[in-house]
Amino acid sequence: MRNSAVVDSGPLLALFDRDDAHHRRVVEFLKSHPRLRLVTTWPVLTEASALLAARVGKQAEADFLEWIERGGVTLIAQEGGALAAVSALVEKYRDLPFDLADASVAVLAESSGITQVLTLDRDFEVYRDARGKPLKNLLAAAAVRRR
């Protein structure tokens, strides 16, 4: 999937929470990359939706879900076999805050061939795919270019 990135919950929260420390950074990044296709998983959408409702309110959650329906992000269903891969990654990286949503991002990236991720988590600096290669964190790369 050319010009795609798997998005984690952090940037989604920041996008819909104006008080989030990363709100402006995420908004500016997405405005400067209008053709970037964001894809994600059910665990990420569930986590982001629940956190938005708890932190910002039900209207933010409703706005988030409407944005998804309008095509803001594409949900990629993962097959049943993905759970074993997710579980293995959670176990492998148990010393990090690498949770179900993070592992689902990594598994989706690997299964789809997407090498880019949009995340605020530093855990992805440690994660390596089956070939030993890291995912390219577009937000981290953009921050480095601005310095």
Buried (B, 14 or more C-beta within 10 A) or exposed (E): BEEBBBBBBBBBBBBBBEEBEBBEBBBEBBEEBEEBBBBBBBBBBBBBBEBBBEBBEEEBBEBBBEBBEEEBBEEBEBEEEBBEBBEEBBEEBEEBEBBBBBBBBBBBBBBBEBBBBBBBBEBBEEBEEEEEEEBBBBBBEBEEEEE
